[in-house]
C-alpha cells in the first residue's frame, strides 16, 4: 500500500481535505487529507508480531484480507494456557487479534480473545484492549507497542479462566429442541429471521445452516447438543456467512454469547 497525492495521479487540483489517495494492491481505496497518518500493514502487523516474539510465546498466525481494504491478523497462542471445555477434542486457546484498515472502516487496534480449534473460529467474548500509540508526523508514522509479557499473564490469570468457566457452564445445559433454541436466540438478538417468510414458517436458509452446524458439532464431539455447541453454531454462521465488518462481528458475538449464557 502507499499514499499518493491526487494531483500526481490526476494532474488536477483537489479540494482541501481530499489531497491524497490510499492505494492498496493497485486500487484506490480511500481519499484522505494531508494530516492523515497512513499505517501500512507491513508496519503494524510486523510490530505486533515482534511483541509476541519478544515475550517468548509460541503462536500460530492466520490473516484475513477483505477487498484489500480491511485486515486482521490473529496470533493463536500455543502454550500451556490451552483449555479444553471438559472434552479433550474441544480445545480453546488464547488469541491476540490485530485489526487495520485503509478505508477507515476499522480502527487500528488489538485485543485478546479466544480461538476454538474445533471450528477454527475466533471468539471475541473477551475484549481486553491492547494499548499502543501511533505518532504521526507529516512524512512519518511511528508505532509504539507495549511489552506483552505482563499483559498476557494478566489476561490468562483473570479473564481467560473466568470466561472459560462460563463455557463449561454452558456445556452442562442440554438443548432439548434445537429448532426452539435457534428460534429463541434469534428472537432475542434479531441477528436474522428464523422463518423463510411471513407465509412460510419453515427455517430460513441461515437458520438451517445453524441447525446443521449444531448437529454436526454434537456428532464430532460425541455429545448431545448443549448451549456451548449452540453458541458456537451461531458464532460460525456469524463469522463465515453473514456479511459483517470485523467490528460488527465482535459486537454481535458478545450479544450472542450473553443471550445464550442467560439460558444457563
N, C-alpha and C positions, 0 to 999 in steps of 0.2 A: 504494500500500500504506500501511497505518497500523497502529500498535499501540494497542489499546484495552483498558481493564480489563474483565475478565469480569463484574465486578459491575455495571458500567454497561450491559452488553449483556443480562444475565440477571436483574438485580435479586436475585441470590443471592450469598452468600458463597462464596469458593473457597478451597481449601486452600493452605497456604504452598508456594511454588514453582510454582504454576499460576495466577498472578494476572492475566495478560494474554493477549490473543489477537492473533495477527498476522493481519490481514485483507488479502487480495490480490485485487483485482478483484472485490470483493463477496463473497468466500468466506473462511471461517476456515481457514487452512492450518497453523497451529501454535499451541500454547498454551505460554507461557513465564513465567519468573519476573520479579520486579521488577528483578533485576540484569541481565537480558538486554539487550544493546545491539542494537537493530534497525538494520541497514544497508540503507536503501532503494536500489533500483536507480538512481533518479534521482541520488542522491549518488555511488554507487560508479562507475557507468559514465561519468558526466559527468567525474569526476576522472580516470578512466583516459584518456578522450579528450583531456582537457587536457594529459596527458603527451605525447601524440603531436603535438598542435598546437604545444606548447611546444618540441618537438625539431625542428620544421620538416619533419616527414615527411609524404609523400603516402600516403594509405591509402584502401582501400575498407572498408566496415563491413557485417557481417551479424550478425543476432541470432537466438537460438533461445530460445523460451519453452515450458517443459514444464509444462502444467497450472497456470500462474500460481504455481508453487512453486520451480522451479529454472530458472536463466537463464544464458545465455552471450552475450557479445559478442566476436566475432572482428574484430580490426583487421588487415587484409591489407595489408602494406607494399608499395606500388607504386613502387619506385625502382630505382636502378642495381644493387641487390643481387640482382635476379632471376637465376635459374639454370635452365638447361634440361638435362634428362638426356640429353645427346647426341642430342637430337631437338628441333628448334625448336618442334614442336607441344606438347611436354611441359614446360610451364613450372612452375617451383617458386618460390614467393615466401615471404619471411619472414612470420610471423604472430604476433600477440600475442593470447592468449586470456585473457579475464577471466571468472570464474565467481562466481555469487552464488546463494544460496537462502534462502527464507523458512521452509522446513520442516526445516532442519538437515541435509539430505541432501548438501549440497556445502559445502565450506569456501570462505569468501570469499577468492579467490586469483587470481593471474595468473601466466602462464608463456609462454615463447617456444615456437614450434613452426613448422610448415611448412604452406603451402597449395598444393595441386596443382590447377592450373586445369582440367585435362582432366576430372576427375571432381568438381570443386567440393568436395573433401574436405579436412578439416584433418588433417594428420599430426602425431602427438604424440611421435615418437621422440626429439625433443629436449625436455627439460623444465627448462630454466633458469628457476628460480622468480624472480619479481619481489617483492622485499621491500617491504612498506609497513606502516604501523602504523595501527591503529584505536583511538582513545582514546574510551572510553565514560565519560560521567558520567550522573547519574541522569536528566537530561532532554535529553541532547545526545550526538551521535556526531560525532566529528571524524576525518576520514580524511586521513592524510598520505602522499602519493605521493612516490617518489624522482624525481630527474632522469633522463629516459630516454636522453639523448644517449650517455652513456658505456656504459650497459647495452646499448643496441642495437649500438653499434660493437663492443663486446666479443663479443657473440653472433655477429655476422656474421664477425668475424675468426677466431673459434675454432670454435664448434660448427657454424655454418651450412655452412661449406665442408668441414669434416671429415666431416660426416654426408652431405652431398650427394655426396661421393666414394664413399661406400658405395652410394648409389643408382645411381651409374654402374657400379659393380662388379656389382651385381645384374642390371643390364640386359645385361651381357655373357654371362650364362648362360642359354642357351635351355632351355625346358621341352620335353622330348621327348614326354611323355604327360601331358596336362592332368589327367586323372582320377587318375592315380597321384600327381601333385603335390598335388592337393587332399586326397586321402586321407592322404598322409604328413603334411601340415601339421595336419590335424585330429587325427590320432593323437598328434602331438607337443603340441598346445596344448589339446586337449579343448574347443575352442570350441563345437562342436556335433557331432552324429553324422553321419558320411558316408552310411551306408546308410539306406534308408527304415525298415527294421525288422530284427529277428532273422531273419525268414523271407524278406525281400526285400533283396537286395544292391544293387539299383539306387540311384543317387544320390538323396538326400532332396531336398525342395524347396529348402532353403537351399543344399545342395551344387550343385544345378543352377543356382541363381542366380549363385553364384561362377563356375561354368564359363562361363555366358553372358556375364558381365561380362568375363571373361578373353578370350574370343573377340572380343567387340565392341571392346575397347580395342586389341587387336592389329590389328584391321582399321582402326580410327580412326587409329592411329599408323603404319600401313603397316609393321608389324614382325611377326616371328614371336613367339609367346608366350615371355616370359622371366620371370626371378624378380621383377624390378621390377614388371612388369604383374601377375604373380601375387599379390604382396604387396598391391598396390592393389585387386585384385578382392576380397580378404578385407576390406581396410580399408573399402571401400564398403559391403559387407554389414554390417560391424560398426556403422557409423555410421547406416545407413539402415533396416535391417531388425530387428536384434537389439534387444530391449528392455533396454537397459543405461543406468545413470546416466552422466553425463559423466565422472566419476572412474573408473568401471569401464571405460568405453571407452578412456580413456588408458592404463590398466594393461594391458588386453588388446591394445591397439595395439602397445605395447612388446614384449609376449610374441610376437605375430605377427611383428613385424619381426625379432626375434632368431632365431626359428625358420626364417624364410625365408633370412635372411642366412647362417645356418650352412651352408646348401646351396651357398653360393658359396665 
